[in-house]
């Protein structure tokens, strides 16, 4: 039984698992049965009143075999449904939509071959499978009827929860998982790994968060286009890269120089200048020490010849 505090005084949303013996159609479940179950389960003297809304639902876990077929594409709940444990559904659906949207936009604008759309299924189906496995395990722990799990939930976890959740190690593991910023496309055909062997961050990873001039790097990356980032420790390299900027199609790619600070050197695993190309969804297409724009053109043209780099 979970109590989520809402705005206002003594207002909560209550979520719980209904016993199997009360399995009925939604319209046949009486609120009085739910309230009594809450009181019995929590063993608290609760005065529940002014109930604005209640409903029951059954948890399903399944996903489609393919996210796309011909000109038909599925995203969000149409492609995968799972337990609400972990609150993953909304963000997963948004990521589905954005992954498809930038690829579809390139195709419709004539900047990419329609074969690029096949990478939508390639990238998001793998994530959906992994998500369902994770939420299934979490649901079994939270709601499973196994006696040992029940013992852990009732007697061990409450005492350890505050200690566990205050651990930096646990936070660093849980936050990328729940926020979904830890998702990567390292196995995607759009991730070029030549040159990223010595970096902590790899092609297919989401660009890590960092601050430049007191502002989030993501403030510079809001346009739905490719982003060419040059991490440089010297002005001369930045000027040389700026000259390359003139060869870019500004409707397709924009250009940023970023000072290579000690913090970034630790984050990426190198103190030498490097470059990376971000996809429109801010996932890394490739990362390299080479400064030539030729590698950008090669990347955009050679991955199944799906993207045209110049106007």
C-alpha positions as a printed Julia matrix, in Angstrom:
311×3 Matrix{Float64}:
   0.0     0.0     0.0
   1.52    3.34   -1.08
   0.47    6.81    0.05
   1.5     9.7    -2.23
   1.12   13.17   -0.66
  -0.67   15.73   -2.83
  -0.92   19.51   -2.6
  -2.98   20.69    0.32
  -3.32   19.42    3.86
  -3.75   15.71    4.56
  -4.49   14.89    0.93
  -3.15   11.66   -0.55
  -3.36    9.38   -3.5
  -3.49    5.78   -2.29
  -2.34    2.92   -4.52
  -2.41   -0.73   -3.56
  -2.82   -4.3    -4.69
  -6.35   -5.65   -4.43
  -6.63   -9.25   -3.12
  -7.39  -11.86   -5.75
 -10.54  -12.96   -3.92
 -12.04   -9.56   -4.79
 -11.41  -10.04   -8.5
 -14.44   -8.47  -10.15
 -15.25   -6.29  -13.08
 -14.45   -2.65  -12.34
 -18.07   -1.59  -12.1
 -18.82   -4.29   -9.5
 -16.15   -3.2    -6.99
 -17.59   -1.14   -4.13
 -15.56    1.69   -2.68
 -16.38    0.42    0.83
 -14.53   -2.8     0.02
 -11.45   -0.86   -1.04
 -11.49    1.36    2.06
 -11.83   -1.59    4.39
  -8.95   -3.36    2.68
  -6.76   -0.25    3.09
  -7.5    -0.1     6.81
  -6.91   -3.83    7.28
  -3.64   -3.78    5.34
  -2.12   -0.7     6.99
  -3.38   -1.54   10.5
  -3.85    2.19   11.08
  -6.77    4.15   12.46
  -7.56    5.96    9.23
 -10.41    8.35    8.61
 -10.71    8.43    4.82
 -13.21   10.96    3.53
 -13.97   13.27    0.6
 -12.84   10.66   -1.93
 -12.76   12.38   -5.32
 -12.07    9.37   -7.53
 -11.21    5.69   -7.42
 -10.73    2.95   -9.97
  -9.37   -0.57  -10.32
  -7.3    -2.03  -13.12
  -5.4    -5.18  -13.95
  -1.66   -5.13  -14.6
  -0.61   -6.43  -18.02
   2.9    -6.92  -19.36
   3.44   -7.22  -23.09
   5.02   -5.52  -26.09
   4.63   -5.71  -29.84
   6.98   -7.78  -31.97
   7.79   -4.76  -34.14
   7.36   -1.04  -33.6
   6.73   -0.45  -37.26
   5.4    -2.16  -40.38
   5.44   -0.29  -43.66
   3.96    3.17  -43.1
   2.47    2.25  -39.7
   4.36    3.12  -36.5
   3.46    2.37  -32.88
   4.62    4.28  -29.79
   3.85    4.49  -26.09
   1.07    2.31  -24.67
   0.18    1.1   -28.16
   3.61   -0.57  -28.35
   4.18   -1.71  -24.78
   2.28   -1.91  -21.51
   3.66   -2.88  -18.13
   3.34   -2.47  -14.39
   3.2     1.16  -13.17
   5.97    0.39  -10.65
   8.82    2.84  -11.22
   6.6     5.33  -13.08
   8.26    4.55  -16.42
   5.33    4.6   -18.83
   4.98    8.3   -19.68
   8.68    8.99  -20.23
   9.04    5.83  -22.29
   6.21    6.92  -24.57
   7.72   10.41  -24.96
  11.09    8.91  -25.86
   9.42    6.61  -28.4
   7.76    9.62  -30.01
  10.9    11.75  -30.14
  13.07    8.94  -31.46
  10.62    8.5   -34.34
   9.88   12.21  -34.87
  13.36   13.44  -35.79
  13.9    10.54  -38.16
  10.53   11.02  -39.8
  11.2    14.77  -40.14
  14.47   14.13  -41.97
  12.75   11.76  -44.37
   9.82   14.09  -45.06
  12.18   17.03  -45.69
  14.22   14.98  -48.14
  17.33   14.93  -45.96
  17.25   11.18  -45.36
  16.3     7.97  -47.09
  13.23    6.21  -45.69
  15.5     3.37  -44.55
  16.43    5.58  -41.59
  12.97    4.81  -40.17
  13.97    1.17  -39.66
  16.29    2.28  -36.84
  13.24    3.31  -34.79
  12.3    -0.33  -34.25
  15.94   -1.3   -33.86
  16.5     1.14  -30.99
  13.18    1.28  -29.16
  12.18   -2.4   -29.23
  15.33   -3.35  -27.34
  14.53   -0.72  -24.73
  10.92   -1.91  -24.39
  12.03   -5.49  -23.72
  14.47   -4.33  -21.06
  11.85   -2.06  -19.48
   9.29   -4.84  -19.13
  11.85   -7.11  -17.47
  12.78   -4.36  -15.0
   9.23   -3.38  -14.07
   8.23   -7.05  -13.73
  11.01   -7.61  -11.19
  10.11   -4.43   -9.31
   6.41   -5.37   -9.24
   7.18   -8.84   -7.93
   9.22   -7.33   -5.12
   6.59   -4.72   -4.24
   3.47   -6.86   -4.63
   4.58  -10.49   -4.82
   2.91  -12.97   -2.46
   6.07  -14.98   -1.71
   6.52  -15.23    2.08
  10.18  -14.21    1.99
   9.48  -11.07   -0.05
   6.63  -10.23    2.31
   9.0   -10.61    5.26
  11.57   -8.29    3.64
   8.94   -5.65    2.8
   7.36   -5.7     6.26
  10.35   -6.16    8.57
  13.65   -5.42    6.86
  13.12   -2.75    4.2
  11.4    -0.12    6.42
  14.4    -0.07    8.77
  16.97    0.09    5.99
  15.16    2.33    3.47
  16.38    5.67    4.82
  19.97    4.44    5.0
  19.88    2.84    1.55
  18.26    5.79   -0.22
  20.71    8.26    1.35
  23.7     6.42   -0.13
  25.36    8.26   -3.02
  26.13    4.92   -4.66
  22.47    3.9    -4.6
  21.37    7.34   -5.83
  23.83    7.2    -8.74
  22.32    3.84   -9.72
  18.63    4.63   -9.19
  18.46    8.11  -10.72
  19.55    7.17  -14.29
  17.25    4.15  -14.11
  14.1     5.96  -12.97
  14.72    9.14  -15.01
  15.63    7.0   -18.06
  18.66    9.14  -18.9
  20.71    5.96  -18.53
  19.17    4.46  -21.68
  21.69    4.05  -24.47
  21.77    2.94  -28.11
  25.3     1.57  -28.15
  24.21   -1.4   -30.27
  22.4     0.74  -32.83
  23.6     0.9   -36.43
  23.61    4.69  -35.99
  26.32    4.49  -33.3
  29.85    4.57  -34.75
  32.38    3.27  -32.23
  35.6     3.77  -34.15
  37.57    6.2   -32.01
  35.59    6.01  -28.76
  37.62    3.17  -27.22
  39.53    5.45  -24.81
  36.53    7.5   -23.71
  34.3     6.86  -20.69
  31.35    8.05  -22.78
  30.55    5.98  -25.87
  28.66    6.39  -29.12
  25.0     5.67  -28.44
  25.08    7.24  -24.97
  23.01   10.25  -24.05
  25.22   13.32  -23.77
  26.1    13.68  -20.06
  24.85   16.75  -18.24
  27.43   19.45  -17.55
  27.56   23.21  -17.12
  29.17   25.75  -19.47
  29.43   29.4   -18.35
  27.01   28.71  -15.53
  24.32   27.21  -17.78
  23.32   23.68  -18.71
  24.81   22.44  -21.97
  21.28   21.38  -22.89
  20.28   25.04  -23.13
  22.37   25.13  -26.32
  20.92   21.95  -27.77
  17.21   22.65  -28.03
  17.01   22.93  -31.81
  15.86   19.63  -33.42
  18.98   19.14  -35.52
  22.4    17.5   -35.37
  24.92   19.21  -33.06
  28.69   19.24  -33.71
  30.48   19.85  -30.4
  34.18   20.68  -30.27
  35.81   20.27  -26.85
  39.0    22.29  -27.08
  41.79   23.3   -24.75
  43.17   26.06  -26.98
  41.89   29.03  -28.97
  43.72   27.99  -32.13
  41.83   24.71  -32.27
  38.55   26.52  -31.68
  39.27   28.95  -34.53
  40.16   26.08  -36.87
  36.91   24.34  -35.97
  34.98   27.56  -36.5
  36.33   27.66  -40.06
  34.89   24.19  -40.59
  31.58   25.53  -39.36
  31.15   27.38  -42.65
  30.89   24.05  -44.48
  27.89   22.94  -42.41
  24.32   23.01  -43.6
  22.84   25.24  -40.84
  19.37   23.76  -41.33
  20.72   20.31  -40.51
  23.7    20.83  -38.18
  24.74   23.49  -35.71
  28.15   24.07  -34.16
  29.38   24.63  -30.6
  32.81   25.0   -29.02
  33.18   23.95  -25.39
  36.25   24.71  -23.21
  37.81   21.46  -22.05
  37.81   21.96  -18.29
  39.17   19.56  -15.67
  35.59   18.55  -14.86
  34.87   17.6   -18.47
  38.21   15.8   -18.76
  37.16   13.62  -15.82
  33.63   13.15  -17.19
  34.74   12.01  -20.65
  38.0    10.36  -19.6
  40.46   12.52  -21.56
  42.3    15.82  -21.17
  42.99   16.12  -24.91
  40.78   17.94  -27.41
  38.03   15.92  -29.03
  34.78   16.27  -30.96
  31.43   14.56  -30.98
  28.35   14.58  -33.16
  24.99   14.56  -31.42
  21.84   13.3   -33.04
  18.73   15.51  -32.81
  17.65   13.53  -29.71
  20.99   14.39  -28.04
  22.39   10.88  -28.23
  25.99   10.61  -29.44
  26.45    9.46  -33.02
  30.23    9.28  -32.7
  33.06   10.72  -30.62
  36.57   11.24  -31.94
  39.85   13.1   -31.49
  39.97   13.91  -35.2
  38.93   17.5   -35.91
  38.06   17.29  -39.59
  34.53   17.84  -40.8
  35.06   14.98  -43.25
  34.15   12.5   -40.53
  30.81   14.26  -40.04
  30.08   14.0   -43.76
  31.15   10.34  -43.73
  28.93    9.55  -40.77
  25.87   11.21  -42.26
  26.37    9.68  -45.7
  27.61    6.18  -44.93
  25.25    4.84  -42.3
  23.11    2.92  -44.75
  23.31    6.11  -46.87
  20.36    7.45  -44.93
  21.3    11.07  -44.32
  22.5    13.76  -46.7
  24.95   16.14  -45.01
  24.91   19.08  -47.42
  22.19   21.14  -48.98
